[in-house]
């Protein structure tokens, strides 16, 4: 690391305050090179971090972390923060098992004020911290660093509605780059762009305030009166923003790559001592031309991706074998949409990740990107459904968790035909405990009337999606894992709820989804394989299937879900109610949060790889 002479001098945020202007500029250059070098090896979020280098440096020069609490939203742009707070030497372990998390984690450093893996939470958390500071009688500042993409989520506005009526030391840094993972959508994105188009706003406001301050006798009272009035004169002089109408002081827009300018504005906001917003304009992917040109593609990169000239979006598409379950889902949605004018697709700022980008291009009028607003997406889908449309909401398992009430109250209770395509179901790997898709089954099975499919193959996904769209009523869910189907697995009986494979009935092995493929592979290596039961529709449990299972002597269930509320648990209870006298073994994920690790390592660790399934079956048979 000898090629980072300035960065190597930084061991804590206090070291930043010793640097002169030239050294600060050089430091930002070195941080970008460091990020490109290390993220290309470990994988991770690249473009978002390249865009916030100067912003992070300015934050740590003005504020005193950890006394002043910095809350990052979503948290994927906190790599520079980690580098500057003593974690530089561990960066080779980023997103690796037992290594640095790709998101802020308080257990990792006192400088990480709050866990942040999902969007739109920062202002609420920072407001809570600011109120705690006020109650404790200290003068520490809470800072929420939030991208404009998170302003598509409703929780932000719930927070602002409360913050505006308070008088706590809270600063919101609004990082405006027009991007979430994809380009931002909605009225608020247009509003921020309008503010950016008027860069003289901040300077004009300062001049008006300075003029009033120097008016003898009436200047100060007039300024106070204007601030609290709704008169035309106020708008002529101040051109108030949304934030000021909500009771917060507004500063901006500020050049997010000009450290001196940001420090000046941050100092003003800090000395103000009450809620304020600083709109900072940044370029996602700054300093690395491929990322600047394709910020969506370089939002998250895989390890060693940058060793080639391919972008992350490149690969075997355009008529060649699909790369993933997400690709297959996207292809099928386009195929169904060509035949059904009522079919609509909904995403929450995840068109690329969920495979819906081709749909958005081919069927633009029936494609709805609602921004980071999963709750709204479900109720919006229910509204489409009651008018005879067929909505499909594609969402990652970890983000589905945010819309439980809407699914229960607005969709299931009214028996509206809404289809959820739950991507990234099960272990997802290096994004860690904030993103593992291991809770959707327990959540979904607690909602009356929901039907759940969990295919093990690409062909199974195609058939299950067709059934969910055209054979089911009410809420239907198709859940599938990240990545490719398992090689060598053949899709049997996909038009059935479940399929039996004859074998030694002294042991019946059951599974679904990706783990069913692993079970099938494991059974093929056993000389006298057990009877297999592979589920396509996993909920509700089939009555005839339960009747047959109740007569078996020994059952083992392999499931990529936490145990509480799992299909394994439901199945065991249902069998007991039917007089099952045999032995039932459940091999599931533990009832706890699962930290970052590779998918293969996790499946092997928890007994769900083909090798460990084979070992378990042999052990149960003695």
HELIX and SHEET records of a PDB file:
HELIX    1   1 UNK A    7  UNK A    9  5                                   3    
HELIX    2   2 UNK A   13  UNK A   18  5                                   6    
HELIX    3   3 UNK A   21  UNK A   42  1                                  22    
HELIX    4   4 UNK A   47  UNK A   50  1                                   4    
HELIX    5   5 UNK A   53  UNK A   62  1                                  10    
HELIX    6   6 UNK A   79  UNK A   82  1                                   4    
HELIX    7   7 UNK A   83  UNK A   87  3                                   5    
HELIX    8   8 UNK A   88  UNK A   93  5                                   6    
HELIX    9   9 UNK A  122  UNK A  136  1                                  15    
HELIX   10  10 UNK A  148  UNK A  152  5                                   5    
HELIX   11  11 UNK A  154  UNK A  163  1                                  10    
HELIX   12  12 UNK A  187  UNK A  196  1                                  10    
HELIX   13  13 UNK A  201  UNK A  213  1                                  13    
HELIX   14  14 UNK A  218  UNK A  227  1                                  10    
HELIX   15  15 UNK A  232  UNK A  238  1                                   7    
HELIX   16  16 UNK A  242  UNK A  245  1                                   4    
HELIX   17  17 UNK A  259  UNK A  272  1                                  14    
HELIX   18  18 UNK A  289  UNK A  293  1                                   5    
HELIX   19  19 UNK A  305  UNK A  307  5                                   3    
HELIX   20  20 UNK A  325  UNK A  339  1                                  15    
HELIX   21  21 UNK A  357  UNK A  362  1                                   6    
HELIX   22  22 UNK A  364  UNK A  366  5                                   3    
HELIX   23  23 UNK A  374  UNK A  386  1                                  13    
HELIX   24  24 UNK A  397  UNK A  400  1                                   4    
HELIX   25  25 UNK A  401  UNK A  403  5                                   3    
HELIX   26  26 UNK A  404  UNK A  405  1                                   2    
HELIX   27  27 UNK A  406  UNK A  412  3                                   7    
HELIX   28  28 UNK A  440  UNK A  445  1                                   6    
HELIX   29  29 UNK A  458  UNK A  470  1                                  13    
HELIX   30  30 UNK A  513  UNK A  523  1                                  11    
HELIX   31  31 UNK A  543  UNK A  549  1                                   7    
HELIX   32  32 UNK A  567  UNK A  577  1                                  11    
HELIX   33  33 UNK A  599  UNK A  605  1                                   7    
HELIX   34  34 UNK A  610  UNK A  620  1                                  11    
SHEET    1   A 2 UNK A  44  UNK A  45  0                                        
SHEET    2   A 2 UNK A 300  UNK A 301 -1                                        
SHEET    1   B 5 UNK A  69  UNK A  73  0                                        
SHEET    2   B 5 UNK A 142  UNK A 147  1                                        
SHEET    3   B 5 UNK A 170  UNK A 176  1                                        
SHEET    4   B 5 UNK A 276  UNK A 281  1                                        
SHEET    5   B 5 UNK A 249  UNK A 255  1                                        
SHEET    1   C 7 UNK A 367  UNK A 369  0                                        
SHEET    2   C 7 UNK A 343  UNK A 347  1                                        
SHEET    3   C 7 UNK A 390  UNK A 396  1                                        
SHEET    4   C 7 UNK A 419  UNK A 423  1                                        
SHEET    5   C 7 UNK A 476  UNK A 479  1                                        
SHEET    6   C 7 UNK A 451  UNK A 453  1                                        
SHEET    7   C 7 UNK A 537  UNK A 539 -1                                        
SHEET    1   D 5 UNK A 498  UNK A 501  0                                        
SHEET    2   D 5 UNK A 530  UNK A 535 -1                                        
SHEET    3   D 5 UNK A 504  UNK A 512  1                                        
SHEET    4   D 5 UNK A 554  UNK A 562  1                                        
SHEET    5   D 5 UNK A 583  UNK A 589  1                                        
END                                                                             
